[in-house]
Amino acid sequence: MLLVTGATGNVGSAVVAELANKPCKVRVLVRDPARLGIRAPNIEVAVGDFADAASLAAALEGVDAAFLASSFDVRMAELQMRFVDAAKRAGVARVVQLSAVGANACRCCVRTLRWLGQVEQALQTSGMAATHLRAAFFFQNLLSFGESIARQGVIAGPFRNIKWPWVDARDVGAVAAAALMDSAHAGRSYDVTAAEALTYHEVAQRLGSILHVPIRYLDVSANETRGHLQASGSSPILVEAILELWDAFASGFIQINPTDAVRTITGRQPRSLEDFACDYRARLLKAAGSNAA
Ligand SMILES: NC(=O)c1ccc[n+]([C@@H]2O[C@H](COP(=O)([O-])OP(=O)(O)OC[C@H]3O[C@@H](n4cnc5c(N)ncnc54)[C@H](OP(=O)(O)O)[C@@H]3O)[C@@H](O)[C@H]2O)c1
């Protein structure tokens, strides 16, 4: 039995899509079954929450390998550690963990990467076999710029003129599904990226040509971005966590080159920005308020 957590999320939903109708039994852990987009005869649903020990124990019963992912938030490490403990108690043999490029338990100045590194470390010392998927920035994050594209034709942020490592979340899901099904990936860590790194200038220009709307990148200060993030309702701690994460990449403190993990593990080429934009065209254009769909 394979267990998929975060099954309604960007990556988890892709893991479920990859495993649907495969010759394996799959259980998904969800807080709200109505949010689960994919159903298949080999998929059963367990309702639960990382914060609810009893629901975790029930979901983990009879599980051989699990995919671990939860939201990017301040409780990420705490909730995932609870899962690691519960999985160990339940006798799970392998865990495939969604981590991030640059994750490191000793990363003092980038707390989110430290949190994910701490989960990596907890898994490594748990006695369970672990695979860490250190994913690059998801193309899907670009959906959050829909409103500013619609209003101003702008993608704005403190991203500087540096090449960022990107990946389509669906490719991370495909790698996770492959790692769940093949124990040869146990004990491995993979940087999971698309084939090329791109600056935000390049992203804006290429999205504009695919969507046939003018889009430009506007570099703004971290302080201005702080105001926007606060206005969007993020907690003060999360706002600072996001800013320091972006600064670590924008300043070149963390540099990650593209890898061929997607191709070697799934046998498929990683999706490009163009693939992403075409597949999400309707959502991007709807967000951009255009009639050009
Ligand atoms: N965005 C990026 O560029 C990026 C890059 C690299 C790594 N990451 C990492 O990827 C992770 C986020 O992955 P994602 O984008 O696929 O997630 P997501 O789309 O934000 O979805 C989060 C998933 O976790 C579930 N979840 C949250 N809290 C839970 C709880 N207490 N109990 C049970 N389930 C819970 C959510 O369920 P509900 O539907 O109930 O909310 C949802 O299925 C974070 O750890 C982040 O650091 C992100």
Ligand as a Chemical Component Dictionary entry (heavy atoms), coordinates in Angstrom:
data_LIG
# 
_chem_comp.id                   LIG 
_chem_comp.type                 NON-POLYMER 
_chem_comp.pdbx_formal_charge   0 
_chem_comp.three_letter_code    LIG 
# 
loop_
_chem_comp_atom.comp_id 
_chem_comp_atom.atom_id 
_chem_comp_atom.alt_atom_id 
_chem_comp_atom.type_symbol 
_chem_comp_atom.charge 
_chem_comp_atom.model_Cartn_x 
_chem_comp_atom.model_Cartn_y 
_chem_comp_atom.model_Cartn_z 
_chem_comp_atom.pdbx_ordinal 
LIG N1  N1  N 0  6.033  26.394 -4.363 1  
LIG C1  C1  C 0  7.279  26.128 -4.664 2  
LIG O1  O1  O 0  7.880  26.752 -5.538 3  
LIG C2  C2  C 0  8.010  25.038 -3.915 4  
LIG C3  C3  C 0  9.258  24.642 -4.377 5  
LIG C4  C4  C 0  9.941  23.633 -3.704 6  
LIG C5  C5  C 0  9.380  23.037 -2.586 7  
LIG N2  N2  N 1  8.146  23.451 -2.161 8  
LIG C6  C6  C 0  7.583  22.812 -0.985 9  
LIG O2  O2  O 0  6.430  22.115 -1.396 10 
LIG C7  C7  C 0  5.526  22.043 -0.289 11 
LIG C8  C8  C 0  4.171  22.473 -0.783 12 
LIG O3  O3  O 0  3.787  21.581 -1.818 13 
LIG P1  P1  P 0  2.529  21.894 -2.732 14 
LIG O4  O4  O 0  2.743  23.205 -3.432 15 
LIG O5  O5  O -1 2.264  20.677 -3.536 16 
LIG O6  O6  O 0  1.431  22.094 -1.628 17 
LIG P2  P2  P 0  0.065  22.886 -1.686 18 
LIG O7  O7  O 0  -0.433 22.966 -3.103 19 
LIG O8  O8  O 0  0.210  24.113 -0.890 20 
LIG O9  O9  O 0  -0.877 21.869 -0.896 21 
LIG C9  C9  C 0  -0.597 21.492 0.429  22 
LIG C10 C10 C 0  -1.205 20.140 0.681  23 
LIG O10 O10 O 0  -0.940 19.765 2.038  24 
LIG C11 C11 C 0  -2.180 19.473 2.663  25 
LIG N3  N3  N 0  -2.104 19.833 4.065  26 
LIG C12 C12 C 0  -1.760 21.032 4.592  27 
LIG N4  N4  N 0  -1.831 20.981 5.923  28 
LIG C13 C13 C 0  -2.249 19.737 6.251  29 
LIG C14 C14 C 0  -2.533 19.097 7.476  30 
LIG N5  N5  N 0  -2.424 19.730 8.649  31 
LIG N6  N6  N 0  -2.937 17.809 7.448  32 
LIG C15 C15 C 0  -3.084 17.162 6.260  33 
LIG N7  N7  N 0  -2.825 17.724 5.056  34 
LIG C16 C16 C 0  -2.424 19.003 5.063  35 
LIG C17 C17 C 0  -3.205 20.331 1.919  36 
LIG O11 O11 O 0  -4.484 19.831 2.144  37 
LIG P3  P3  P 0  -5.823 20.755 2.063  38 
LIG O12 O12 O 0  -6.352 20.587 0.662  39 
LIG O13 O13 O 0  -6.709 20.192 3.091  40 
LIG O14 O14 O 0  -5.388 22.169 2.351  41 
LIG C18 C18 C 0  -2.721 20.146 0.495  42 
LIG O15 O15 O 0  -3.098 18.894 -0.016 43 
LIG C19 C19 C 0  6.090  22.929 0.813  44 
LIG O16 O16 O 0  6.749  22.116 1.743  45 
LIG C20 C20 C 0  7.105  23.790 0.070  46 
LIG O17 O17 O 0  8.150  24.176 0.902  47 
LIG C21 C21 C 0  7.454  24.414 -2.798 48 
# 
loop_
_chem_comp_bond.comp_id 
_chem_comp_bond.atom_id_1 
_chem_comp_bond.atom_id_2 
_chem_comp_bond.value_order 
_chem_comp_bond.pdbx_ordinal 
LIG N1  C1  SING 1  
LIG C1  O1  DOUB 2  
LIG C1  C2  SING 3  
LIG C2  C3  SING 4  
LIG C2  C21 DOUB 5  
LIG C3  C4  DOUB 6  
LIG C4  C5  SING 7  
LIG C5  N2  DOUB 8  
LIG N2  C6  SING 9  
LIG N2  C21 SING 10 
LIG C6  O2  SING 11 
LIG C6  C20 SING 12 
LIG O2  C7  SING 13 
LIG C7  C8  SING 14 
LIG C7  C19 SING 15 
LIG C8  O3  SING 16 
LIG O3  P1  SING 17 
LIG P1  O4  DOUB 18 
LIG P1  O5  SING 19 
LIG P1  O6  SING 20 
LIG O6  P2  SING 21 
LIG P2  O7  DOUB 22 
LIG P2  O8  SING 23 
LIG P2  O9  SING 24 
LIG O9  C9  SING 25 
LIG C9  C10 SING 26 
LIG C10 O10 SING 27 
LIG C10 C18 SING 28 
LIG O10 C11 SING 29 
LIG C11 N3  SING 30 
LIG C11 C17 SING 31 
LIG N3  C12 SING 32 
LIG N3  C16 SING 33 
LIG C12 N4  DOUB 34 
LIG N4  C13 SING 35 
LIG C13 C14 SING 36 
LIG C13 C16 DOUB 37 
LIG C14 N5  SING 38 
LIG C14 N6  DOUB 39 
LIG N6  C15 SING 40 
LIG C15 N7  DOUB 41 
LIG N7  C16 SING 42 
LIG C17 O11 SING 43 
LIG C17 C18 SING 44 
LIG O11 P3  SING 45 
LIG P3  O12 DOUB 46 
LIG P3  O13 SING 47 
LIG P3  O14 SING 48 
LIG C18 O15 SING 49 
LIG C19 O16 SING 50 
LIG C19 C20 SING 51 
LIG C20 O17 SING 52 
# 
